[in-house]
Amino acid sequence: MSCPICQRETVAAFRPFCSRRCSDIDLARWMSGGYAIPSEREEDQDVETDEGHTTH
């Protein structure tokens, strides 16, 4: 198995990463929104109702 960040061989103590550095890089990407799972819902799109009110 190779490290998903740098492709080096993994180390058991940091698995699935090769080092603390790669582990921290991955964590920072998650926390900053670098990794995102696309949604099929359009939550931010405004929808107008029959009464003329705008809803989300």
N, C-alpha and C positions, 0 to 999 in steps of 0.2 A: 504494500500500500504506500502511496506517495502523499506527501503533504499537499493539501489543496491550495496552498498559497504559493509555495516556491518549488514544488514538485520533488523535493529531496525525500529520502527515506524517512519514515516516521520513527519517533522515539516513544517507547511505551509510556514514559512519564507525561508526555504532552499529546498523546494520541487523540485525534488523528493528525496532529501537527508534528513538525520536527523539532520545534523549539518554543520557548515562551514568547519570543518575538513574533512568530507566525500566529500563535494563539491570540496574542494581543491585537495584531492587525485584523484578524477575523472578527474579534469582539468589537473593535472600533467601527468596522464596516456595518455590523448589525446595529450598533447604537446610533450611528449617523444616518441610517436609512439607506445605506449603500446597497443593501440586499432588500429586495421587495418582491412580494408575491403578487402578481397582477390579479385584480379583481374583475369579475364579470359584471358586477353591479355598478351603476352610474350614480353614486351617492351625491355628487356635487351638482348634478344637473337639476335646474329648477323646473318644476312642472306646474302649469297653471290649471286650477280646478275649474269646474263649470260655473262657480260663483265669481270667478275672476280673481281669486286669491292665488298667490304664488306659494307653493310648498316645496320642500326639499325631499 
